[in-house]
Amino acid sequence: MTSTLADRPAHATGGPGPRRRAAWGVAGAVLLVLLAAALPAVLGVDVKAGTAPPLLADWRPRLGPGTLPAALLAALACTPVLHRAADRLAWPALLAAAWLVGVGWLLSLALVDGVAGVAGPLDQGREYLPTARSVGDVPAALRGFVDRIPFDHPDHWAVHVAGHPPGALLLFVGLARLGLGTGLEAGLWVVGVAATTPLAVAVALRAVGDERVARTALPFLVMGPAALWQGVSADAAFAAVAAWAAAGLALAVTARALHGQVGWAALSGLLLAACVFLSYG
């Protein structure tokens, strides 16, 4: 026999107690951020973080094509609609809806700077994509990869290529050879992959036996502030690989059949190995 939300006690459905604690938690978090932003200015400490410490950022308020969609999605996230959907949708439909909303959220934030907000970040000279388009001989590039890392090498790699293992470059070489070598195409690909990260977290939670927590967390995972850095950044794609590796591990240790254990464990191992070649972090 299954229970409905109405059957659950108040503490399971967000009664006054949990709501009050959540409000205090949010207020405390906001206060900590404000203190972290104010203390450097008050104490005269140069944190070398741009003009918006404690964030490594600069204050540049602006409007663009993505502003209105982003505002509408943010307003939607503040209503019970997403949370009710997370409670009622079938699991596959919930994951599909979460991915679509995530893509919309990432794109709307990036499109505040117009199409350049999606196409530009990956196509800068210090990024992977311009280098990836110039790689003609992959084995030769790999053989000389370490030699070309130092900045004093006459043909040194671009900053991001030199700062990561060769798998990061090979990922974009593959995209270029598949016909996704422009900044816009690669940017859209990264957004699509990055939007799967919340799904991986939810799958892992459900696998270890807590679907209720997975459903509750999913709207926050999809609409979280990390989206500012996920669209468009290659690191967001690397993070998705790591998240799915963890999800595969959770599925492996909870699978009942031997073939499920072996299959999910093998997939998790391959993805974890890929992470080692994507980012030193």
Beta strands, then each sheet from edge to edge (+ up, - down):
end
